[in-house]
Amino acid sequence: MDFTHYLCGDRPACTIEENGTSIYQDTGHFSRAGSTYLGKKLDFYDAIERAAGAHCSGAEVDGERREQGVCALTPASAS
């Protein structure tokens, strides 16, 4: 899953803290609190379910559609 759009948007620097919660543990990993915060904020379960249902990207292989790729996540309130 790609969080770049949510955490960086068009800003020159990505968000590293939001509402008092440190998002990252280090340069490549979310902190436990950050992961929990983002999971709730972005409503991961519903976002993944919507992405799967929307067939965000895919290709036909041997006559069968195979879904692949990453869908952009948006905050739950935006859906």
PyMOL Python script that loads the backbone (N, CA, C, O; Angstrom):
from pymol import cmd

cmd.read_pdbstr("""\
ATOM      1  N   MET A   1       0.844  -1.171   0.000  1.00  0.00           N
ATOM      2  CA  MET A   1       0.000   0.000   0.000  1.00  0.00           C
ATOM      3  C   MET A   1       0.888   1.233   0.000  1.00  0.00           C
ATOM      4  O   MET A   1       1.921   1.277   0.669  1.00  0.00           O
ATOM      5  N   ASP A   2       0.479   2.204  -0.741  1.00  0.00           N
ATOM      6  CA  ASP A   2       1.248   3.429  -0.878  1.00  0.00           C
ATOM      7  C   ASP A   2       0.571   4.555  -0.095  1.00  0.00           C
ATOM      8  O   ASP A   2      -0.569   4.920  -0.384  1.00  0.00           O
ATOM      9  N   PHE A   3       1.264   5.092   0.877  1.00  0.00           N
ATOM     10  CA  PHE A   3       0.723   6.143   1.728  1.00  0.00           C
ATOM     11  C   PHE A   3       1.266   7.523   1.350  1.00  0.00           C
ATOM     12  O   PHE A   3       0.969   8.511   2.022  1.00  0.00           O
ATOM     13  N   THR A   4       2.057   7.593   0.283  1.00  0.00           N
ATOM     14  CA  THR A   4       2.722   8.828  -0.100  1.00  0.00           C
ATOM     15  C   THR A   4       1.744   9.972  -0.299  1.00  0.00           C
ATOM     16  O   THR A   4       1.968  11.069   0.212  1.00  0.00           O
ATOM     17  N   HIS A   5       0.668   9.738  -1.028  1.00  0.00           N
ATOM     18  CA  HIS A   5      -0.281  10.817  -1.296  1.00  0.00           C
ATOM     19  C   HIS A   5      -0.880  11.359   0.001  1.00  0.00           C
ATOM     20  O   HIS A   5      -1.004  12.571   0.173  1.00  0.00           O
ATOM     21  N   TYR A   6      -1.246  10.468   0.902  1.00  0.00           N
ATOM     22  CA  TYR A   6      -1.844  10.910   2.166  1.00  0.00           C
ATOM     23  C   TYR A   6      -0.827  11.640   3.040  1.00  0.00           C
ATOM     24  O   TYR A   6      -1.129  12.703   3.584  1.00  0.00           O
ATOM     25  N   LEU A   7       0.367  11.083   3.179  1.00  0.00           N
ATOM     26  CA  LEU A   7       1.354  11.654   4.096  1.00  0.00           C
ATOM     27  C   LEU A   7       2.136  12.824   3.498  1.00  0.00           C
ATOM     28  O   LEU A   7       2.632  13.671   4.241  1.00  0.00           O
ATOM     29  N   CYS A   8       2.252  12.887   2.184  1.00  0.00           N
ATOM     30  CA  CYS A   8       3.064  13.927   1.556  1.00  0.00           C
ATOM     31  C   CYS A   8       2.247  14.917   0.734  1.00  0.00           C
ATOM     32  O   CYS A   8       2.500  16.121   0.774  1.00  0.00           O
ATOM     33  N   GLY A   9       1.271  14.411  -0.009  1.00  0.00           N
ATOM     34  CA  GLY A   9       0.472  15.302  -0.851  1.00  0.00           C
ATOM     35  C   GLY A   9       1.359  16.137  -1.752  1.00  0.00           C
ATOM     36  O   GLY A   9       2.301  15.623  -2.354  1.00  0.00           O
ATOM     37  N   ASP A  10       1.062  17.413  -1.846  1.00  0.00           N
ATOM     38  CA  ASP A  10       1.855  18.330  -2.662  1.00  0.00           C
ATOM     39  C   ASP A  10       2.837  19.137  -1.808  1.00  0.00           C
ATOM     40  O   ASP A  10       3.460  20.080  -2.294  1.00  0.00           O
ATOM     41  N   ARG A  11       2.968  18.764  -0.550  1.00  0.00           N
ATOM     42  CA  ARG A  11       3.854  19.490   0.360  1.00  0.00           C
ATOM     43  C   ARG A  11       5.323  19.124   0.081  1.00  0.00           C
ATOM     44  O   ARG A  11       5.601  18.038  -0.427  1.00  0.00           O
ATOM     45  N   PRO A  12       6.248  20.014   0.406  1.00  0.00           N
ATOM     46  CA  PRO A  12       7.668  19.719   0.174  1.00  0.00           C
ATOM     47  C   PRO A  12       8.223  18.641   1.119  1.00  0.00           C
ATOM     48  O   PRO A  12       9.247  18.026   0.820  1.00  0.00           O
ATOM     49  N   ALA A  13       7.554  18.412   2.249  1.00  0.00           N
ATOM     50  CA  ALA A  13       8.009  17.386   3.199  1.00  0.00           C
ATOM     51  C   ALA A  13       6.806  16.573   3.662  1.00  0.00           C
ATOM     52  O   ALA A  13       5.700  17.099   3.786  1.00  0.00           O
ATOM     53  N   CYS A  14       7.028  15.307   3.912  1.00  0.00           N
ATOM     54  CA  CYS A  14       5.947  14.416   4.344  1.00  0.00           C
ATOM     55  C   CYS A  14       5.655  14.606   5.832  1.00  0.00           C
ATOM     56  O   CYS A  14       6.526  15.013   6.600  1.00  0.00           O
ATOM     57  N   THR A  15       4.426  14.307   6.222  1.00  0.00           N
ATOM     58  CA  THR A  15       4.016  14.378   7.613  1.00  0.00           C
ATOM     59  C   THR A  15       4.734  13.292   8.406  1.00  0.00           C
ATOM     60  O   THR A  15       4.733  12.126   8.011  1.00  0.00           O
ATOM     61  N   ILE A  16       5.352  13.679   9.536  1.00  0.00           N
ATOM     62  CA  ILE A  16       5.997  12.685  10.395  1.00  0.00           C
ATOM     63  C   ILE A  16       5.281  12.567  11.741  1.00  0.00           C
ATOM     64  O   ILE A  16       5.515  11.627  12.501  1.00  0.00           O
ATOM     65  N   GLU A  17       4.404  13.536  12.023  1.00  0.00           N
ATOM     66  CA  GLU A  17       3.652  13.551  13.277  1.00  0.00           C
ATOM     67  C   GLU A  17       2.286  14.133  12.970  1.00  0.00           C
ATOM     68  O   GLU A  17       2.165  15.096  12.213  1.00  0.00           O
ATOM     69  N   GLU A  18       1.261  13.544  13.562  1.00  0.00           N
ATOM     70  CA  GLU A  18      -0.086  14.069  13.358  1.00  0.00           C
ATOM     71  C   GLU A  18      -0.863  13.921  14.657  1.00  0.00           C
ATOM     72  O   GLU A  18      -0.910  12.840  15.245  1.00  0.00           O
ATOM     73  N   ASN A  19      -1.462  14.999  15.093  1.00  0.00           N
ATOM     74  CA  ASN A  19      -2.255  15.009  16.332  1.00  0.00           C
ATOM     75  C   ASN A  19      -1.502  14.410  17.510  1.00  0.00           C
ATOM     76  O   ASN A  19      -2.075  13.664  18.304  1.00  0.00           O
ATOM     77  N   GLY A  20      -0.216  14.738  17.624  1.00  0.00           N
ATOM     78  CA  GLY A  20       0.599  14.263  18.736  1.00  0.00           C
ATOM     79  C   GLY A  20       1.096  12.831  18.610  1.00  0.00           C
ATOM     80  O   GLY A  20       1.710  12.308  19.540  1.00  0.00           O
ATOM     81  N   THR A  21       0.839  12.191  17.473  1.00  0.00           N
ATOM     82  CA  THR A  21       1.274  10.806  17.271  1.00  0.00           C
ATOM     83  C   THR A  21       2.423  10.786  16.277  1.00  0.00           C
ATOM     84  O   THR A  21       2.296  11.287  15.160  1.00  0.00           O
ATOM     85  N   SER A  22       3.560  10.198  16.693  1.00  0.00           N
ATOM     86  CA  SER A  22       4.696  10.034  15.799  1.00  0.00           C
ATOM     87  C   SER A  22       4.369   8.921  14.805  1.00  0.00           C
ATOM     88  O   SER A  22       4.111   7.785  15.203  1.00  0.00           O
ATOM     89  N   ILE A  23       4.381   9.247  13.514  1.00  0.00           N
ATOM     90  CA  ILE A  23       3.989   8.292  12.487  1.00  0.00           C
ATOM     91  C   ILE A  23       5.083   7.247  12.237  1.00  0.00           C
ATOM     92  O   ILE A  23       4.785   6.068  12.049  1.00  0.00           O
ATOM     93  N   TYR A  24       6.338   7.679  12.236  1.00  0.00           N
ATOM     94  CA  TYR A  24       7.433   6.779  11.868  1.00  0.00           C
ATOM     95  C   TYR A  24       8.273   6.313  13.049  1.00  0.00           C
ATOM     96  O   TYR A  24       8.491   7.053  14.009  1.00  0.00           O
ATOM     97  N   GLN A  25       8.737   5.077  12.959  1.00  0.00           N
ATOM     98  CA  GLN A  25       9.699   4.517  13.909  1.00  0.00           C
ATOM     99  C   GLN A  25      11.107   4.876  13.441  1.00  0.00           C
ATOM    100  O   GLN A  25      11.969   5.234  14.244  1.00  0.00           O
ATOM    101  N   ASP A  26      11.326   4.775  12.123  1.00  0.00           N
ATOM    102  CA  ASP A  26      12.581   5.150  11.491  1.00  0.00           C
ATOM    103  C   ASP A  26      12.257   5.563  10.059  1.00  0.00           C
ATOM    104  O   ASP A  26      11.087   5.767   9.734  1.00  0.00           O
ATOM    105  N   THR A  27      13.256   5.690   9.200  1.00  0.00           N
ATOM    106  CA  THR A  27      13.016   6.221   7.856  1.00  0.00           C
ATOM    107  C   THR A  27      12.150   5.340   6.967  1.00  0.00           C
ATOM    108  O   THR A  27      11.625   5.828   5.966  1.00  0.00           O
ATOM    109  N   GLY A  28      11.982   4.082   7.288  1.00  0.00           N
ATOM    110  CA  GLY A  28      11.206   3.217   6.419  1.00  0.00           C
ATOM    111  C   GLY A  28      10.080   2.452   7.072  1.00  0.00           C
ATOM    112  O   GLY A  28       9.434   1.630   6.423  1.00  0.00           O
ATOM    113  N   HIS A  29       9.828   2.708   8.358  1.00  0.00           N
ATOM    114  CA  HIS A  29       8.829   1.910   9.070  1.00  0.00           C
ATOM    115  C   HIS A  29       7.944   2.793   9.948  1.00  0.00           C
ATOM    116  O   HIS A  29       8.415   3.722  10.604  1.00  0.00           O
ATOM    117  N   PHE A  30       6.659   2.477   9.941  1.00  0.00           N
ATOM    118  CA  PHE A  30       5.748   3.176  10.837  1.00  0.00           C
ATOM    119  C   PHE A  30       5.995   2.727  12.268  1.00  0.00           C
ATOM    120  O   PHE A  30       6.389   1.588  12.518  1.00  0.00           O
ATOM    121  N   SER A  31       5.760   3.637  13.202  1.00  0.00           N
ATOM    122  CA  SER A  31       5.801   3.269  14.618  1.00  0.00           C
ATOM    123  C   SER A  31       4.522   2.483  14.923  1.00  0.00           C
ATOM    124  O   SER A  31       3.565   2.515  14.150  1.00  0.00           O
ATOM    125  N   ARG A  32       4.517   1.793  16.033  1.00  0.00           N
ATOM    126  CA  ARG A  32       3.308   1.055  16.417  1.00  0.00           C
ATOM    127  C   ARG A  32       2.134   2.021  16.594  1.00  0.00           C
ATOM    128  O   ARG A  32       1.027   1.764  16.122  1.00  0.00           O
ATOM    129  N   ALA A  33       2.395   3.139  17.284  1.00  0.00           N
ATOM    130  CA  ALA A  33       1.335   4.138  17.488  1.00  0.00           C
ATOM    131  C   ALA A  33       0.927   4.767  16.162  1.00  0.00           C
ATOM    132  O   ALA A  33      -0.256   5.022  15.936  1.00  0.00           O
ATOM    133  N   GLY A  34       1.896   5.018  15.284  1.00  0.00           N
ATOM    134  CA  GLY A  34       1.598   5.598  13.976  1.00  0.00           C
ATOM    135  C   GLY A  34       0.772   4.664  13.108  1.00  0.00           C
ATOM    136  O   GLY A  34      -0.152   5.094  12.417  1.00  0.00           O
ATOM    137  N   SER A  35       1.109   3.392  13.151  1.00  0.00           N
ATOM    138  CA  SER A  35       0.361   2.397  12.384  1.00  0.00           C
ATOM    139  C   SER A  35      -1.078   2.297  12.884  1.00  0.00           C
ATOM    140  O   SER A  35      -2.018   2.232  12.091  1.00  0.00           O
ATOM    141  N   THR A  36      -1.238   2.285  14.191  1.00  0.00           N
ATOM    142  CA  THR A  36      -2.581   2.235  14.783  1.00  0.00           C
ATOM    143  C   THR A  36      -3.375   3.478  14.407  1.00  0.00           C
ATOM    144  O   THR A  36      -4.541   3.388  14.024  1.00  0.00           O
ATOM    145  N   TYR A  37      -2.734   4.638  14.519  1.00  0.00           N
ATOM    146  CA  TYR A  37      -3.387   5.902  14.192  1.00  0.00           C
ATOM    147  C   TYR A  37      -3.838   5.915  12.727  1.00  0.00           C
ATOM    148  O   TYR A  37      -4.987   6.241  12.431  1.00  0.00           O
ATOM    149  N   LEU A  38      -2.929   5.561  11.818  1.00  0.00           N
ATOM    150  CA  LEU A  38      -3.269   5.563  10.389  1.00  0.00           C
ATOM    151  C   LEU A  38      -4.341   4.528  10.066  1.00  0.00           C
ATOM    152  O   LEU A  38      -5.222   4.776   9.244  1.00  0.00           O
ATOM    153  N   GLY A  39      -4.264   3.378  10.708  1.00  0.00           N
ATOM    154  CA  GLY A  39      -5.273   2.346  10.479  1.00  0.00           C
ATOM    155  C   GLY A  39      -6.671   2.845  10.803  1.00  0.00           C
ATOM    156  O   GLY A  39      -7.622   2.580  10.067  1.00  0.00           O
ATOM    157  N   LYS A  40      -6.786   3.568  11.907  1.00  0.00           N
ATOM    158  CA  LYS A  40      -8.085   4.127  12.292  1.00  0.00           C
ATOM    159  C   LYS A  40      -8.465   5.305  11.402  1.00  0.00           C
ATOM    160  O   LYS A  40      -9.605   5.397  10.948  1.00  0.00           O
ATOM    161  N   LYS A  41      -7.523   6.198  11.152  1.00  0.00           N
ATOM    162  CA  LYS A  41      -7.780   7.402  10.357  1.00  0.00           C
ATOM    163  C   LYS A  41      -8.180   7.053   8.928  1.00  0.00           C
ATOM    164  O   LYS A  41      -9.100   7.656   8.376  1.00  0.00           O
ATOM    165  N   LEU A  42      -7.498   6.086   8.329  1.00  0.00           N
ATOM    166  CA  LEU A  42      -7.753   5.720   6.938  1.00  0.00           C
ATOM    167  C   LEU A  42      -8.718   4.545   6.809  1.00  0.00           C
ATOM    168  O   LEU A  42      -9.077   4.143   5.702  1.00  0.00           O
ATOM    169  N   ASP A  43      -9.134   4.000   7.953  1.00  0.00           N
ATOM    170  CA  ASP A  43     -10.085   2.892   7.953  1.00  0.00           C
ATOM    171  C   ASP A  43      -9.594   1.781   7.014  1.00  0.00           C
ATOM    172  O   ASP A  43     -10.243   1.446   6.023  1.00  0.00           O
ATOM    173  N   PHE A  44      -8.422   1.222   7.362  1.00  0.00           N
ATOM    174  CA  PHE A  44      -7.746   0.245   6.502  1.00  0.00           C
ATOM    175  C   PHE A  44      -8.652  -0.874   6.007  1.00  0.00           C
ATOM    176  O   PHE A  44      -8.650  -1.190   4.818  1.00  0.00           O
ATOM    177  N   TYR A  45      -9.419  -1.470   6.898  1.00  0.00           N
ATOM    178  CA  TYR A  45     -10.229  -2.609   6.472  1.00  0.00           C
ATOM    179  C   TYR A  45     -11.173  -2.214   5.347  1.00  0.00           C
ATOM    180  O   TYR A  45     -11.226  -2.882   4.314  1.00  0.00           O
ATOM    181  N   ASP A  46     -11.911  -1.143   5.540  1.00  0.00           N
ATOM    182  CA  ASP A  46     -12.854  -0.702   4.510  1.00  0.00           C
ATOM    183  C   ASP A  46     -12.130  -0.216   3.254  1.00  0.00           C
ATOM    184  O   ASP A  46     -12.603  -0.439   2.139  1.00  0.00           O
ATOM    185  N   ALA A  47     -10.975   0.451   3.433  1.00  0.00           N
ATOM    186  CA  ALA A  47     -10.215   0.931   2.278  1.00  0.00           C
ATOM    187  C   ALA A  47      -9.733  -0.234   1.424  1.00  0.00           C
ATOM    188  O   ALA A  47      -9.796  -0.171   0.196  1.00  0.00           O
ATOM    189  N   ILE A  48      -9.259  -1.285   2.058  1.00  0.00           N
ATOM    190  CA  ILE A  48      -8.786  -2.461   1.322  1.00  0.00           C
ATOM    191  C   ILE A  48      -9.959  -3.160   0.653  1.00  0.00           C
ATOM    192  O   ILE A  48      -9.859  -3.587  -0.498  1.00  0.00           O
ATOM    193  N   GLU A  49     -11.058  -3.277   1.365  1.00  0.00           N
ATOM    194  CA  GLU A  49     -12.241  -3.921   0.796  1.00  0.00           C
ATOM    195  C   GLU A  49     -12.765  -3.126  -0.406  1.00  0.00           C
ATOM    196  O   GLU A  49     -13.125  -3.715  -1.425  1.00  0.00           O
ATOM    197  N   ARG A  50     -12.810  -1.781  -0.293  1.00  0.00           N
ATOM    198  CA  ARG A  50     -13.258  -0.944  -1.415  1.00  0.00           C
ATOM    199  C   ARG A  50     -12.316  -1.090  -2.608  1.00  0.00           C
ATOM    200  O   ARG A  50     -12.758  -1.202  -3.751  1.00  0.00           O
ATOM    201  N   ALA A  51     -11.004  -1.086  -2.325  1.00  0.00           N
ATOM    202  CA  ALA A  51     -10.021  -1.207  -3.402  1.00  0.00           C
ATOM    203  C   ALA A  51     -10.190  -2.528  -4.140  1.00  0.00           C
ATOM    204  O   ALA A  51     -10.124  -2.570  -5.368  1.00  0.00           O
ATOM    205  N   ALA A  52     -10.405  -3.586  -3.404  1.00  0.00           N
ATOM    206  CA  ALA A  52     -10.588  -4.892  -4.034  1.00  0.00           C
ATOM    207  C   ALA A  52     -11.871  -4.904  -4.855  1.00  0.00           C
ATOM    208  O   ALA A  52     -11.902  -5.470  -5.948  1.00  0.00           O
ATOM    209  N   GLY A  53     -12.909  -4.298  -4.348  1.00  0.00           N
ATOM    210  CA  GLY A  53     -14.180  -4.269  -5.057  1.00  0.00           C
ATOM    211  C   GLY A  53     -14.174  -3.341  -6.258  1.00  0.00           C
ATOM    212  O   GLY A  53     -14.937  -3.541  -7.203  1.00  0.00           O
ATOM    213  N   ALA A  54     -13.313  -2.318  -6.229  1.00  0.00           N
ATOM    214  CA  ALA A  54     -13.273  -1.336  -7.310  1.00  0.00           C
ATOM    215  C   ALA A  54     -12.341  -1.762  -8.437  1.00  0.00           C
ATOM    216  O   ALA A  54     -12.278  -1.095  -9.470  1.00  0.00           O
ATOM    217  N   HIS A  55     -11.628  -2.848  -8.256  1.00  0.00           N
ATOM    218  CA  HIS A  55     -10.686  -3.318  -9.275  1.00  0.00           C
ATOM    219  C   HIS A  55      -9.776  -2.173  -9.716  1.00  0.00           C
ATOM    220  O   HIS A  55      -9.776  -1.768 -10.879  1.00  0.00           O
ATOM    221  N   CYS A  56      -9.008  -1.668  -8.767  1.00  0.00           N
ATOM    222  CA  CYS A  56      -8.195  -0.476  -9.011  1.00  0.00           C
ATOM    223  C   CYS A  56      -7.305  -0.594 -10.238  1.00  0.00           C
ATOM    224  O   CYS A  56      -7.185   0.362 -11.004  1.00  0.00           O
ATOM    225  N   SER A  57      -6.702  -1.703 -10.432  1.00  0.00           N
ATOM    226  CA  SER A  57      -5.916  -1.934 -11.632  1.00  0.00           C
ATOM    227  C   SER A  57      -5.877  -3.428 -11.856  1.00  0.00           C
ATOM    228  O   SER A  57      -6.080  -4.211 -10.928  1.00  0.00           O
ATOM    229  N   GLY A  58      -5.626  -3.807 -13.038  1.00  0.00           N
ATOM    230  CA  GLY A  58      -5.577  -5.232 -13.299  1.00  0.00           C
ATOM    231  C   GLY A  58      -5.221  -5.513 -14.736  1.00  0.00           C
ATOM    232  O   GLY A  58      -5.120  -4.611 -15.567  1.00  0.00           O
ATOM    233  N   ALA A  59      -5.037  -6.767 -15.004  1.00  0.00           N
ATOM    234  CA  ALA A  59      -4.684  -7.187 -16.353  1.00  0.00           C
ATOM    235  C   ALA A  59      -5.375  -8.501 -16.646  1.00  0.00           C
ATOM    236  O   ALA A  59      -5.692  -9.275 -15.742  1.00  0.00           O
ATOM    237  N   GLU A  60      -5.600  -8.733 -17.910  1.00  0.00           N
ATOM    238  CA  GLU A  60      -6.189 -10.001 -18.294  1.00  0.00           C
ATOM    239  C   GLU A  60      -5.054 -10.972 -18.593  1.00  0.00           C
ATOM    240  O   GLU A  60      -4.176 -10.694 -19.410  1.00  0.00           O
ATOM    241  N   VAL A  61      -5.089 -12.105 -17.921  1.00  0.00           N
ATOM    242  CA  VAL A  61      -4.077 -13.139 -18.100  1.00  0.00           C
ATOM    243  C   VAL A  61      -4.800 -14.422 -18.452  1.00  0.00           C
ATOM    244  O   VAL A  61      -5.632 -14.909 -17.686  1.00  0.00           O
ATOM    245  N   ASP A  62      -4.480 -14.967 -19.612  1.00  0.00           N
ATOM    246  CA  ASP A  62      -5.123 -16.202 -20.075  1.00  0.00           C
ATOM    247  C   ASP A  62      -6.646 -16.107 -20.016  1.00  0.00           C
ATOM    248  O   ASP A  62      -7.322 -17.052 -19.608  1.00  0.00           O
ATOM    249  N   GLY A  63      -7.173 -14.960 -20.427  1.00  0.00           N
ATOM    250  CA  GLY A  63      -8.619 -14.781 -20.467  1.00  0.00           C
ATOM    251  C   GLY A  63      -9.267 -14.521 -19.123  1.00  0.00           C
ATOM    252  O   GLY A  63     -10.493 -14.463 -19.029  1.00  0.00           O
ATOM    253  N   GLU A  64      -8.463 -14.364 -18.077  1.00  0.00           N
ATOM    254  CA  GLU A  64      -8.994 -14.130 -16.732  1.00  0.00           C
ATOM    255  C   GLU A  64      -8.427 -12.832 -16.190  1.00  0.00           C
ATOM    256  O   GLU A  64      -7.226 -12.583 -16.301  1.00  0.00           O
ATOM    257  N   ARG A  65      -9.290 -11.994 -15.597  1.00  0.00           N
ATOM    258  CA  ARG A  65      -8.830 -10.720 -15.036  1.00  0.00           C
ATOM    259  C   ARG A  65      -8.130 -10.967 -13.704  1.00  0.00           C
ATOM    260  O   ARG A  65      -8.687 -11.600 -12.807  1.00  0.00           O
ATOM    261  N   ARG A  66      -6.915 -10.467 -13.585  1.00  0.00           N
ATOM    262  CA  ARG A  66      -6.135 -10.594 -12.353  1.00  0.00           C
ATOM    263  C   ARG A  66      -5.856  -9.202 -11.815  1.00  0.00           C
ATOM    264  O   ARG A  66      -5.217  -8.393 -12.489  1.00  0.00           O
ATOM    265  N   GLU A  67      -6.319  -8.918 -10.625  1.00  0.00           N
ATOM    266  CA  GLU A  67      -6.149  -7.605 -10.014  1.00  0.00           C
ATOM    267  C   GLU A  67      -4.736  -7.486  -9.468  1.00  0.00           C
ATOM    268  O   GLU A  67      -4.157  -8.454  -8.976  1.00  0.00           O
ATOM    269  N   GLN A  68      -4.201  -6.292  -9.563  1.00  0.00           N
ATOM    270  CA  GLN A  68      -2.851  -6.038  -9.074  1.00  0.00           C
ATOM    271  C   GLN A  68      -2.686  -4.560  -8.804  1.00  0.00           C
ATOM    272  O   GLN A  68      -3.553  -3.766  -9.171  1.00  0.00           O
ATOM    273  N   GLY A  69      -1.608  -4.178  -8.181  1.00  0.00           N
ATOM    274  CA  GLY A  69      -1.284  -2.770  -7.986  1.00  0.00           C
ATOM    275  C   GLY A  69      -1.735  -2.219  -6.654  1.00  0.00           C
ATOM    276  O   GLY A  69      -2.222  -2.945  -5.788  1.00  0.00           O
ATOM    277  N   VAL A  70      -1.565  -0.934  -6.514  1.00  0.00           N
ATOM    278  CA  VAL A  70      -1.858  -0.231  -5.277  1.00  0.00           C
ATOM    279  C   VAL A  70      -2.891   0.849  -5.555  1.00  0.00           C
ATOM    280  O   VAL A  70      -2.786   1.575  -6.544  1.00  0.00           O
ATOM    281  N   CYS A  71      -3.867   0.952  -4.702  1.00  0.00           N
ATOM    282  CA  CYS A  71      -4.894   1.977  -4.847  1.00  0.00           C
ATOM    283  C   CYS A  71      -4.622   3.097  -3.852  1.00  0.00           C
ATOM    284  O   CYS A  71      -4.119   2.848  -2.756  1.00  0.00           O
ATOM    285  N   ALA A  72      -4.949   4.319  -4.225  1.00  0.00           N
ATOM    286  CA  ALA A  72      -4.745   5.444  -3.329  1.00  0.00           C
ATOM    287  C   ALA A  72      -5.708   5.367  -2.153  1.00  0.00           C
ATOM    288  O   ALA A  72      -6.894   5.089  -2.330  1.00  0.00           O
ATOM    289  N   LEU A  73      -5.204   5.610  -0.979  1.00  0.00           N
ATOM    290  CA  LEU A  73      -6.035   5.621   0.216  1.00  0.00           C
ATOM    291  C   LEU A  73      -6.452   7.041   0.521  1.00  0.00           C
ATOM    292  O   LEU A  73      -5.677   7.974   0.309  1.00  0.00           O
ATOM    293  N   THR A  74      -7.651   7.218   1.008  1.00  0.00           N
ATOM    294  CA  THR A  74      -8.132   8.528   1.427  1.00  0.00           C
ATOM    295  C   THR A  74      -8.698   8.382   2.833  1.00  0.00           C
ATOM    296  O   THR A  74      -9.134   7.295   3.209  1.00  0.00           O
ATOM    297  N   PRO A  75      -8.699   9.454   3.612  1.00  0.00           N
ATOM    298  CA  PRO A  75      -9.268   9.357   4.948  1.00  0.00           C
ATOM    299  C   PRO A  75     -10.711   8.862   4.890  1.00  0.00           C
ATOM    300  O   PRO A  75     -11.440   9.170   3.946  1.00  0.00           O
ATOM    301  N   ALA A  76     -11.115   8.106   5.886  1.00  0.00           N
ATOM    302  CA  ALA A  76     -12.457   7.517   5.928  1.00  0.00           C
ATOM    303  C   ALA A  76     -13.542   8.559   5.770  1.00  0.00           C
ATOM    304  O   ALA A  76     -14.578   8.279   5.168  1.00  0.00           O
ATOM    305  N   SER A  77     -13.329   9.756   6.297  1.00  0.00           N
ATOM    306  CA  SER A  77     -14.346  10.798   6.226  1.00  0.00           C
ATOM    307  C   SER A  77     -14.550  11.301   4.794  1.00  0.00           C
ATOM    308  O   SER A  77     -15.576  11.914   4.501  1.00  0.00           O
ATOM    309  N   ALA A  78     -13.590  11.052   3.898  1.00  0.00           N
ATOM    310  CA  ALA A  78     -13.697  11.525   2.522  1.00  0.00           C
ATOM    311  C   ALA A  78     -14.465  10.562   1.649  1.00  0.00           C
ATOM    312  O   ALA A  78     -14.761  10.892   0.501  1.00  0.00           O
ATOM    313  N   SER A  79     -14.808   9.361   2.154  1.00  0.00           N
ATOM    314  CA  SER A  79     -15.485   8.384   1.310  1.00  0.00           C
ATOM    315  C   SER A  79     -16.976   8.565   1.301  1.00  0.00           C
ATOM    316  O   SER A  79     -17.686   7.813   0.632  1.00  0.00           O
TER     317      SER A  79
END
""", "prot")
cmd.dss("prot")
cmd.show_as("cartoon", "prot")
cmd.util.cbc("prot")
cmd.orient("prot")
